[in-house]
Amino acid sequence: MTTEATGAGVTEQALTSLRGTTDPRLRELLTGLVRHLHDFARETRLTQEEWERAIAFLTATGQACTDTRQEFILLSDVLGLSMLVETVNGHRAPGATESTVLGPFHMTESPVRALGDDIDLVGGGEPCVVSGRVLSEDGTPLPGALVDVWQADDKGFYDVQQPGAQPAGNGRGLFTAGTEGRFWFRTCVPAPYPIPTDGPVGGLLRATGRHPYRPAHIHFIATAEGHTPVTTHIFVAGGDYLDSDAVFAVKESLVQDFAETDDPSLAREFGVPNPLRHARFDLVLERAS
Amino acid sequence: MTTEATGAGVTEQALTSLRGTTDPRLRELLTGLVRHLHDFARETRLTQEEWERAIAFLTATGQACTDTRQEFILLSDVLGLSMLVETVNGHRAPGATESTVLGPFHMTESPVRALGDDIDLVGGGEPCVVSGRVLSEDGTPLPGALVDVWQADDKGFYDVQQPGAQPAGNGRGLFTAGTEGRFWFRTCVPAPYPIPTDGPVGGLLRATGRHPYRPAHIHFIATAEGHTPVTTHIFVAGGDYLDSDAVFAVKESLVQDFAETDDPSLAREFGVPNPLRHARFDLVLERAS
């Protein structure tokens, strides 16, 4: 084929137009983007009609975003891009807690709560206690570390998805680790849930014959001075969809027992009925270099 | 690097998830998209912060779209993607009129007009006449062919950009070719103009040190029974920016003289003062296979 027929001339012009980019990293990113975008269109021989559908899809995705919904993060999630970026950047010291995707629902500030508080402001789900320690990679406790937690309720919805039905801050809490880096809070056992399917991303999942479910999980961001923050989840062991998470976010090390524990003194300590469901999970942070 | 560190495992999972796509062409497109998107992020080692900026940029691009503005088409245009898709699909029989990009301003229906009508409803620019014939590739005239025309005014704005200041349909017309496939209309000589720079795409142009100008042009879509429609422009010969069009849409064969013509009988025929600016341009359509 001639240069004209493959569009190589257009690609060359587009790449040349980026040469004046002052920021060298932006130039590198845009150059890579143009190369891959053009190669994609050239290799698939993208038609005018398909291009029009893609434009319409991206436009609808942008317009589905609101203060409480991030459809572009959802799109990145279901294409595996979010998890890939996490993985490429998520190298950690051996033993440090592995990261996973942020997801589209960390969009409001979590309310500051005291250790032991119940983040399930509504009730009705199966109560449980989550406890652990924030540690440095060598095992040194990190008292004063911040532990930001958010989860869906027992019906599978985040507070921001149901502004009428759930109080703001339901399922969310910002905790400060105590002595020995310990944190603990009460909540309900999370349930698997479908990501929102009433927008463009839902249409994509239907067209690809994929289910929209995520296995049950609780989100964490742990931050401590002198350490690299970690964004992660814990997943409920034995639950559904652990091997087919709609957003590819499961890592084996993040799957945790939420075991029923018959331990009256523990129940008294946490102020919950015995027996109790209890997940123990340490957040181990890498020292910042 | 291990599979874990390069994210090859995530890419494999994302590709596997597309296997249930019923439509084989959609499966092919999504597979190509995931491969290129992941390769892009892997090769550039896209950081979490850069990913967040990209999400914010795409969201803002979607939210800048309205009934009269298409920021995603503009983005595709300035990245050269629109012109590439045109080029890959635009193979034409030798002698057929070459295509170029649709652009973001063909968003309202052009008003039906009679041959000879003036599409410049406001006046003030330099008047000119555009005339030509719609022909089949073998030279057979195509009377009854539709010629859809749109252009910016002499200040460089389309009607939809200035709903208060310009009457709807200014600079637009849908003409039906007459005997021997002839079409002709009056307008003002188009001027170069900047694409809209007050949105996310404007920010991209500034960051890359690019000017936002397009060389002066008039848009056409010609349609005739039994023929492949052509979407194209004519560009004003000798004008600025012909070698640095912000959207890479110039093809040599589309650059046309808008010559000053001293021809009293022609002026009388078109009902305009002599001398007149006159562009002659045939639209040659390929027979549909």
HADDOCK unambig.tbl for C-alpha pairs under 7 A between the chains (distance, minus, plus):
assign (segid A and resid 5 and name CA) (segid B and resid 87 and name CA) 6.34 0.50 0.50
assign (segid A and resid 5 and name CA) (segid B and resid 88 and name CA) 5.79 0.50 0.50
assign (segid A and resid 5 and name CA) (segid B and resid 91 and name CA) 6.92 0.50 0.50
assign (segid A and resid 6 and name CA) (segid B and resid 88 and name CA) 5.80 0.50 0.50
assign (segid A and resid 7 and name CA) (segid B and resid 84 and name CA) 5.43 0.50 0.50
assign (segid A and resid 7 and name CA) (segid B and resid 87 and name CA) 5.64 0.50 0.50
assign (segid A and resid 7 and name CA) (segid B and resid 88 and name CA) 6.07 0.50 0.50
assign (segid A and resid 10 and name CA) (segid B and resid 80 and name CA) 6.44 0.50 0.50
assign (segid A and resid 10 and name CA) (segid B and resid 83 and name CA) 6.93 0.50 0.50
assign (segid A and resid 10 and name CA) (segid B and resid 84 and name CA) 6.07 0.50 0.50
assign (segid A and resid 10 and name CA) (segid B and resid 248 and name CA) 6.90 0.50 0.50
assign (segid A and resid 11 and name CA) (segid B and resid 80 and name CA) 6.76 0.50 0.50
assign (segid A and resid 14 and name CA) (segid B and resid 79 and name CA) 6.13 0.50 0.50
assign (segid A and resid 14 and name CA) (segid B and resid 80 and name CA) 5.50 0.50 0.50
assign (segid A and resid 17 and name CA) (segid B and resid 210 and name CA) 6.98 0.50 0.50
assign (segid A and resid 18 and name CA) (segid B and resid 208 and name CA) 5.69 0.50 0.50
assign (segid A and resid 20 and name CA) (segid B and resid 208 and name CA) 5.51 0.50 0.50
assign (segid A and resid 20 and name CA) (segid B and resid 209 and name CA) 5.18 0.50 0.50
assign (segid A and resid 21 and name CA) (segid B and resid 207 and name CA) 5.96 0.50 0.50
assign (segid A and resid 21 and name CA) (segid B and resid 208 and name CA) 3.86 0.50 0.50
assign (segid A and resid 21 and name CA) (segid B and resid 209 and name CA) 5.68 0.50 0.50
assign (segid A and resid 22 and name CA) (segid B and resid 208 and name CA) 6.77 0.50 0.50
assign (segid A and resid 29 and name CA) (segid B and resid 44 and name CA) 6.54 0.50 0.50
assign (segid A and resid 32 and name CA) (segid B and resid 40 and name CA) 6.28 0.50 0.50
assign (segid A and resid 33 and name CA) (segid B and resid 40 and name CA) 6.64 0.50 0.50
assign (segid A and resid 34 and name CA) (segid B and resid 79 and name CA) 6.54 0.50 0.50
assign (segid A and resid 36 and name CA) (segid B and resid 36 and name CA) 5.70 0.50 0.50
assign (segid A and resid 36 and name CA) (segid B and resid 40 and name CA) 6.68 0.50 0.50
assign (segid A and resid 38 and name CA) (segid B and resid 81 and name CA) 6.32 0.50 0.50
assign (segid A and resid 40 and name CA) (segid B and resid 32 and name CA) 6.30 0.50 0.50
assign (segid A and resid 40 and name CA) (segid B and resid 33 and name CA) 6.64 0.50 0.50
assign (segid A and resid 40 and name CA) (segid B and resid 36 and name CA) 6.67 0.50 0.50
assign (segid A and resid 41 and name CA) (segid B and resid 85 and name CA) 6.76 0.50 0.50
assign (segid A and resid 42 and name CA) (segid B and resid 88 and name CA) 6.85 0.50 0.50
assign (segid A and resid 44 and name CA) (segid B and resid 29 and name CA) 6.56 0.50 0.50
assign (segid A and resid 45 and name CA) (segid B and resid 88 and name CA) 6.58 0.50 0.50
assign (segid A and resid 46 and name CA) (segid B and resid 85 and name CA) 6.47 0.50 0.50
assign (segid A and resid 47 and name CA) (segid B and resid 85 and name CA) 6.67 0.50 0.50
assign (segid A and resid 47 and name CA) (segid B and resid 89 and name CA) 6.43 0.50 0.50
assign (segid A and resid 48 and name CA) (segid B and resid 85 and name CA) 6.45 0.50 0.50
assign (segid A and resid 55 and name CA) (segid B and resid 72 and name CA) 6.25 0.50 0.50
assign (segid A and resid 55 and name CA) (segid B and resid 73 and name CA) 6.67 0.50 0.50
assign (segid A and resid 58 and name CA) (segid B and resid 62 and name CA) 6.78 0.50 0.50
assign (segid A and resid 59 and name CA) (segid B and resid 62 and name CA) 4.60 0.50 0.50
assign (segid A and resid 59 and name CA) (segid B and resid 72 and name CA) 6.68 0.50 0.50
assign (segid A and resid 61 and name CA) (segid B and resid 62 and name CA) 6.95 0.50 0.50
assign (segid A and resid 62 and name CA) (segid B and resid 58 and name CA) 6.78 0.50 0.50
assign (segid A and resid 62 and name CA) (segid B and resid 59 and name CA) 4.60 0.50 0.50
assign (segid A and resid 62 and name CA) (segid B and resid 61 and name CA) 6.95 0.50 0.50
assign (segid A and resid 62 and name CA) (segid B and resid 62 and name CA) 3.90 0.50 0.50
assign (segid A and resid 62 and name CA) (segid B and resid 63 and name CA) 5.59 0.50 0.50
assign (segid A and resid 63 and name CA) (segid B and resid 62 and name CA) 5.57 0.50 0.50
assign (segid A and resid 63 and name CA) (segid B and resid 63 and name CA) 5.30 0.50 0.50
assign (segid A and resid 72 and name CA) (segid B and resid 55 and name CA) 6.24 0.50 0.50
assign (segid A and resid 72 and name CA) (segid B and resid 59 and name CA) 6.69 0.50 0.50
assign (segid A and resid 73 and name CA) (segid B and resid 55 and name CA) 6.67 0.50 0.50
assign (segid A and resid 79 and name CA) (segid B and resid 14 and name CA) 6.12 0.50 0.50
assign (segid A and resid 79 and name CA) (segid B and resid 34 and name CA) 6.53 0.50 0.50
assign (segid A and resid 80 and name CA) (segid B and resid 10 and name CA) 6.43 0.50 0.50
assign (segid A and resid 80 and name CA) (segid B and resid 11 and name CA) 6.76 0.50 0.50
assign (segid A and resid 80 and name CA) (segid B and resid 14 and name CA) 5.50 0.50 0.50
assign (segid A and resid 81 and name CA) (segid B and resid 38 and name CA) 6.33 0.50 0.50
assign (segid A and resid 83 and name CA) (segid B and resid 10 and name CA) 6.91 0.50 0.50
assign (segid A and resid 84 and name CA) (segid B and resid 7 and name CA) 5.46 0.50 0.50
assign (segid A and resid 84 and name CA) (segid B and resid 10 and name CA) 6.06 0.50 0.50
assign (segid A and resid 85 and name CA) (segid B and resid 41 and name CA) 6.77 0.50 0.50
assign (segid A and resid 85 and name CA) (segid B and resid 46 and name CA) 6.47 0.50 0.50
assign (segid A and resid 85 and name CA) (segid B and resid 47 and name CA) 6.67 0.50 0.50
assign (segid A and resid 85 and name CA) (segid B and resid 48 and name CA) 6.46 0.50 0.50
assign (segid A and resid 87 and name CA) (segid B and resid 5 and name CA) 6.34 0.50 0.50
assign (segid A and resid 87 and name CA) (segid B and resid 7 and name CA) 5.65 0.50 0.50
assign (segid A and resid 88 and name CA) (segid B and resid 5 and name CA) 5.81 0.50 0.50
assign (segid A and resid 88 and name CA) (segid B and resid 6 and name CA) 5.81 0.50 0.50
assign (segid A and resid 88 and name CA) (segid B and resid 7 and name CA) 6.07 0.50 0.50
assign (segid A and resid 88 and name CA) (segid B and resid 42 and name CA) 6.85 0.50 0.50
assign (segid A and resid 88 and name CA) (segid B and resid 45 and name CA) 6.57 0.50 0.50
assign (segid A and resid 89 and name CA) (segid B and resid 47 and name CA) 6.43 0.50 0.50
assign (segid A and resid 91 and name CA) (segid B and resid 5 and name CA) 6.90 0.50 0.50
assign (segid A and resid 207 and name CA) (segid B and resid 21 and name CA) 5.95 0.50 0.50
assign (segid A and resid 208 and name CA) (segid B and resid 18 and name CA) 5.69 0.50 0.50
assign (segid A and resid 208 and name CA) (segid B and resid 20 and name CA) 5.53 0.50 0.50
assign (segid A and resid 208 and name CA) (segid B and resid 21 and name CA) 3.86 0.50 0.50
assign (segid A and resid 208 and name CA) (segid B and resid 22 and name CA) 6.78 0.50 0.50
assign (segid A and resid 209 and name CA) (segid B and resid 20 and name CA) 5.18 0.50 0.50
assign (segid A and resid 209 and name CA) (segid B and resid 21 and name CA) 5.67 0.50 0.50
assign (segid A and resid 210 and name CA) (segid B and resid 17 and name CA) 6.99 0.50 0.50
assign (segid A and resid 248 and name CA) (segid B and resid 10 and name CA) 6.88 0.50 0.50
